[in-house]
Structures are given as structure tokens and as C-alpha cells.
Amino acid sequence: MRIALPTIHGGLFVLAAVISLAVAYVNVGLATALVAAILTAVAISSFLMAQFSLFGIELTRETMMDTTCNTKTTLPLRITNRSRFFRQGVVISEKSEMFPGGRLNIAVRSLRPRESMMVPRSVRLIHRGHFSLNRIFVYGGDPAGIFRKTKVFQLPGDILVSPRTVDIPALTLRQNRKVMPGHDGRPLGIAGLGNDFFGIRPYRHGDEMRFVHWKSTAAKQHLMVMEMEASTVDRVAIVLDTHAPDVGIDDYENNFEFLISIAATITNYLSNIYCFLSFFASISNEQTADIHGDATGVKRRILSVLTELRPTETKFETLLSNSLEMMEPGTVLYVLSMSYSPELVSALDLLSEHHVHIHWLYAPKINFPYIDAETPLVLTPAKIKIDRNRQNVPVVLSCRTKIEDVLN
């Protein structure tokens, strides 16, 4: 346990006590002696009270739940007074980059002898990521506030703060084929290329011999072929821009964080329906996240990448060109970019020609300025020269844009 140290004004008080002792030593007198004795007695008694103010105080960390950005959560602690005496109020402080301002301070009332109390510590977390917590500081002192006592507790704990998501009622997904509803409201299969058996029909010119159903052919005395059920599963892809020079200057309310929230919202929505989801993003200058599979199955992996994702030096045009070969015709592609260039437009037009349905969301950093609570927000709209002859025109986003409005 550390020794009690003077506070700022307490240091001035101690200095005054020392000066009064020096004056009383030089100019011996009743008045100077009384002043010196009173100041010295107060300083010594305050030091002793502060030194023992945290005696018997114990702190434990309760179970923490993972949460999402911009959501109010609790980081509970339990404080216990194991002594037989009352303990005055203390301040619990913890440092972490996930807290607003980098520190969380909570004042705790005085504790009765042997009392144990839960401290919920409600806080709105604004930074995503995986955070490891450890040291917690408990500050006590004397009633006059002249000295402060510090006790450090090593309480390891981990918490995962996922990207912010919003609930959306629907998402624009273009069906690749027409699907007829059945009597129970669910879609009926249609003939086409797939893996599931659909039916048997007479042979038509151009049918492959591998689909000939020989048993039916023998019974009908002419060629019969098997039809397979066409796939009606939507294919959705998300390509996320991580180019560091295009990221806004605000630590939290920037275009990069906004696009991550959009990607997380899309992933969360698609996990509740049956579709094939692909996700592309640069996670370092040499490595790319390339995730494919059923949306429900890959949701956890994608959200894990989005939670830890940081800006890189990889240009978005490079990332998009590397993922072009993975885009099958009929794919619904969400392009989440922080840049706008002729190369990017040409690449997207090429995808459109291959029957990829594109939703382009463009978040320029000029539309996400630094936000100061004491200064009115001045938004300068981005001036973009758009070629109207192109097939793809982006939806321009800003810090005033609502995710649910864009995706609906």
C-alpha cells in the first residue's frame, strides 16, 4: 500500500505548517506557537487519517458482458469494508482507451463496518475492439482533503466491444430468379441448375447425357432426363474500404467507423435469412479478410474482423480488383468506399456488365468533420464530379446520415 501524499491545496497547507514552525522557532511567542501547533496538528492528523482510510477495503471485479459501440453497459465491481470501523467515501478509477476521455471515475459512498456493496459503473462505450482490463485505482483521504491515499488492485478482465449496429426492417436484395410461392407461403422450386432433384421430363436437344434417367427411359421407350432444382439463394457480397489516408480526423465519428457500422448492420440482418455472404476487407498491408459462406455461419467471423479492423495502406481499387473474380453473376454487391476515382467507377461498371447488382455507398471524409461539443457542427458537402453516363452512381453519406434510411 502506498503512502498518503498531499493533494494540490493540501501541499499548500503543509507548506504553511512548515513555515509557521520556522517562524515560531525564530520568533518565539505565544501566538506564533499556537498557530504552528494547530497547523502541524491538523497536518499530522490528516496524514494519519488518510494513511489508514483504505485499511480493510477490498475490491473484486464482477462478470462483464460483451457489448456494442454506443451502447450503455455496466462494468460491475464489488467493494467490501472488512474492518470494524466506518470508512468514508472513496473514488474508484480505471484507465482504458475504450472509456470516453480514457478514464472512468466513480464516487462511492461511505461504507459501514463489514458492508459489501455492488458498484454497477454504467458507461457508454464509444470505441470498438477487444480490451484487456487490469489495474483499478481506489482513492481515499482525510475529511479535509489535505492528503490522498491510493490503493491499486490487480483485477484482470476482458471485454469485447462490437461495432454499432441498427435494426432495419428490410434490406434491398434483388432476386436472381423468379420464385413462385406455394400454398404455405414458402417459395416453390423451379427447374434449373442446382444440386437437388426436381423432376423427370422428356429429352430435349442440348440436354447433357449425364442427366439421362435410364430407368424412366426404359419404361417410356424414349429418352427421359432428370431436372435439378434451380438455386434461389441470394448471393450478397460486402467490400469495405480501409485506406488510411481517406479516413476522417475525428477519433470516433469518422467515415471509416460509419462504414464499419453499415457492414455490421448488413451482416447482422443477413444472418437471419438464408443467403450466401462474402466479405472482403484489407486487415493489413499484406493480408486481406476473405470470408465466404452461409450468412448465419460466417456472421461471427465477419463481426470479429470488423471489431478489430484498423485502417491500412491498401487502396480500395486494389482490394476491389482482387475480389472481382469472386463475384458471380447475380450477386448483390455492397460497395462501402471512402474514395471516388475513375478507376473505381470503371471497375464497378465492369461488374455491372457481368450482371452484378451494385449498391455503392460513398462516405468522403470531408462529410465527417471533427465534432466538438462546444462548437456548432459546420458541414461542407463534398463536391463530386459524377459522370451521369456511367451505370453506377454512389449514394453520398455524411455524419448526419442515418444507417436505416440508407439501407432501406
N, C-alpha and C positions, 0 to 999 in steps of 0.2 A: 504494500500500500504506500502511495506516495505521500510526501509531507505536504501539509497545507501551505499554500502560497498566497501572498496578498493579492487582492483584486486591484484594479486601477485606482479607485478612490481609497481603497484600503492601504495601498502603498503610500499615498499622501498622508494618511492618518498615522501610519507607523513612522514616517519621516518626521511628522510633527512631534510625536512622542520622543523620538531620539533627540530632536532639537531642544525640546523642553527639558530633558535630562541634562543636556550640556549647559543650558542656561542656568539651571538650578545648581549645577556643580560650580559654575563660575561665580554667579551672583546668589550666594546663599541667602534665602529668605523664606518666610512662611508661604507667601503667595506662590512664588515660583516652585517651591517644593510640593505644594498641594496640586498645582496644575500638572507638574511632571508625574506625580504619583497617580493621579486619576487617569491621565492618558496612557501611562505604562500599564496600569491595572486593566484598563479596557482592552488594550492591545494583547496582553498576555492571556486574559480570559477568553477573548475572541479566538485566539490561536488554538487554545486548548479545546474549546467547543467545536471548532472546525475540524481539528485533528481527529476527534472521535465522533464526528457527525455521521459517518458512514459505517461505524462499527456495527457488525451484525446484519448489514444489508446484503442480501443475496439476489441475484438476477438469473433467470433462465429464459431461454427462447422457446416459445410455443410453436406448434406446427404452422408453417406458412403455406398458402395455396398459390399455385401459379395463376397469373392473371394476364390481362392485355393492356396495351397502352391506353392512356387517357381514361382509365377505369379506376374508381376509388376502391382500394383494397385495404386489408388490415395486416399488419406485421406484429402479431401479439407477443408480448413479454409478460413474465410473471415476476413481480418484485416482492420480496419477503423480508420482514423485520424479525430476525431471530433473537434479538436482545430483549431484556426485560424492561426496557425504557422506551419512551416515545421517541420517534425520530421525525425531525422536521422535514418539510417538503424538499424534494431533490429534482434535478433535471437530468433526463436521460437523452443522450446524444449519440447519433450514429452517422458515419460518413459513408457515402456511396454516390457514384455518378448517376444512379437511377433516380435519386431524390431531386426535386426542384431546388436549385441552389447548391446541390452537392451534399447537403446535411439535413438530417431530420432531428428536431429538438422537441421533446415532450416534457411538460412540467407535471410532476406527480405530487399529490397532496401528502400531508404528514401521515405517518403510519403509527398505529397503536402497537403495544408490545405483542409480539408473536403474530402480527397480522400479515396475511398474504393477499395480494391484490393483482388482478389482471389489468394490464395496460394494453388496450387494443391497438393504438397507434394507427389511426386511419390516415391514409395518404393517397393522393392521386399520382400515379407513376407516369412519367412522360417520356421515358426512354425505353426502347425495346432491347432485348438481349438476355443473356444468361449471366446472372450476377451471383457472386460468392460473397457472402457477408461473414464478418468475424468479430472484430472488436467493437464493443459498446462502452461508451464512457458514461459514468454516473457522477454528477457534480453535486456536492453538498457544501455546507459552510456554516458560519455563525449567524445568529439573527441580525447582527448589524451589517453583515455583508462585507466585513473587512478582509476575511480570508476565505479562500475557496479550496475545497478538498476534492481530489479526483481519484476515482477508483475505476480500473479498467477490467472488463470481463471479456474473456475469450469465448465467444459463443458462435461456432461455425453454423452456417446455414446457406442454402441455395434457393434461388427463386428464378423462374423463367417468366419473362415479360414478353408476350407475343405481340405482333403488330396489331394496330387498331383495326377492327372490322365493324361494319354496319350491317343491319338486317335489310335485305332487299326483297321485295315481293316476287320479282321475276327478273330474268336475265335474257337478253336477246340472243337466242340460239336458232340459227337457220337450219331447218330440217333438210337433209340431203336428198331424201326421197319422200314421196307421198305415202302416208301410212293411214289405212282405214281403221276406224275404231270398231271394236267388237261389241257384242251385246252387253258386256260387263264394263264397257268404257275403256278397256285397255286396247292398245293398238294390235291389229291383226298383222301377221307376217305377209310379205309379198315375195314373189319369186325373184330370184336374182343370184348373185354370187355371195355365198356365205358358207358357214360350217354346219348348219342344221338342216336336216331333211325337211322338204316342203311338200313334195308330191311326185307323181309319175304322169308323164304325158307322151304323146307320140313324138317320134324323132322329127326334127326339122333340120333343113340344110344348114350346116355350120356348127351344129352341136358336136361337142367333143365325144370321142368314143369311150373315154373313161367314165362317162356318166350313163352309159347304156345299162339298163336294168335287165339282165339276161333272163331272169325268171319270168318277168312280165312279157318279155319279148317272145319267149317260147309259148306262153299261154295265148297271146294275142296273134301270133304268127306274123308280126311285123315289129320293127324296132321301136322300143319304148325307152325313154331316158328319164333319169331322176332329176328333179328340180330341187335346188337348195334355197333356203330362205335368205332373202336379202338382208344385209345388216342395216338396221335402222338406228344404230347407236351414234350419237353426236360425237364428233371429234373436236376438241377445243384445245387451243394452244395459247400460252401466255409468254411473251418475250419482254423482258424487263431491262430497261436501260440503267446501267450503273456507272456511267462515265463521270469521274470525279470533277473535271472542270465545268461540267454543266449543272452541278448541284448548287442550290441557293445557300446564302450565308447564314441563315438562321439555323441554330442547332437542332431545332425540333420541327418548327413549322416551315419546312422546306419542300421543294418539289419531289425530291427523292423519297422522303418519308411518306408523302401523299401517294405516290405511285405504289409504294410497298403496301400501303393500306388497301389500295384498289386491288392489287394482286391477291392479297389475303382474303378480301371480301369475295372475289370471284371464286377462289379455291374453296372457301367455306360453303358457298352456295352450291357449287357443282358437286360437292361431296354428298349432297342429299338427293341427287338424281343419278341415273345410270348414264355415264358418258366416259369417253376416253380422254384423259387430260395429259397434256405435255407442258413442261415448264422449262424455260431457258433464261439463264442469267449468269453473268460473269461474277465469280466469287473471289477471284484473284487475277493478277495479270496473266497467269498461265493456265488457270483452271476455270472450267465452266460447269455450272449446275445444269445437268441434262436429265430431267426426270420424266418418265412416261409410265402410264398405267391407268387402271380404273381410278376415277376421281376419289372414291372413298378410300381406296388403298394407299394412294400417294399423298393424301391430304397432309398427314403428319410429317412426311419428309419435306414437302414444299414449305409448310409453315415453319419448320425447323430452319430451313435455309433462309427464309425471309426474316426470321428472328435475329439471326447472326449476320445478315448481309451488310456489307460496308461498301462505299464507293471504290471503284477500281480505275485503272488507266485504260481499260479496254474500250474502244469506241463502239458505239451502238451499231454502226454499219457493219463492223467486223463480226459482232455477235449474230446479227440477223443473217448475214451471208453464210455463216457456219451452220445455221439451223434451217436453211432453205430446203435442203434435201429431205428433211424430216416432215415437211408439210405436204400431206396428201391432199388431193382434190376433195373439196367438200369440207375441209377443216375451217372452223371458226377461229380466227386469229385475233387475239387482243394484243395490240402493239402499244406498249407503255413507254413512251420516249420523253427525254428531256432535251432533245435536239431536233432540228429540222434542216435537211440538206437535200440537194438534188440526187445524191447517191441513194439516200434512204427512200425518197419518193420513187425512184426508178426500180428499186428492189421490191417495193410494195406493189407497184404496177405489174411487175413480172409475176408476183404471186397471184394477183387477181386474174391474170391471163390463164393461170393454171387452176382456176376455179377455187381459190382460197378466199373465203369471205372475211374481210378485214374490218375491225373496229380499231381505229387509230386514236389514241388519247395522248395529246401532246401537252406537257407541263413545263413551259420555259421558266428558267429561274428568275427572270425579271418580274414574273407574276407572283412570286413568293418572296417578298422583301422581308427584311428583319423586322420583327414585331416587338415594339416597346410599349409596355403598358401605360407609360406616361405620355406617349406621343401618338397623335392620331395616325391611323394607317393611311398612307398615300399609295395607291395602286396605279402604276403606269402600265396600261395594257401593252402586250408585246406586239410589235409591228411585224407581221409576217407577210411576205410576198408569196401568195399562193397561185399556182398555175391552175386555173379552172378547167383546163383541157385534160388534166390528169384524172385518173379514175378514183384516186384516194385523196380525200381532203381531211385533215385532222380536226378533232374536237379540241379546242384550246382550253386548258384548265387554268385556274388561279386559286389563290388561298381562300377565296370566297365560294368556290365551287363545292357543292355537296355531292358526295360519292353516290348516294342513292339516286340523285337526279341524273347523273351521267350514265350510270349503268342501266337505268330504266328507259 
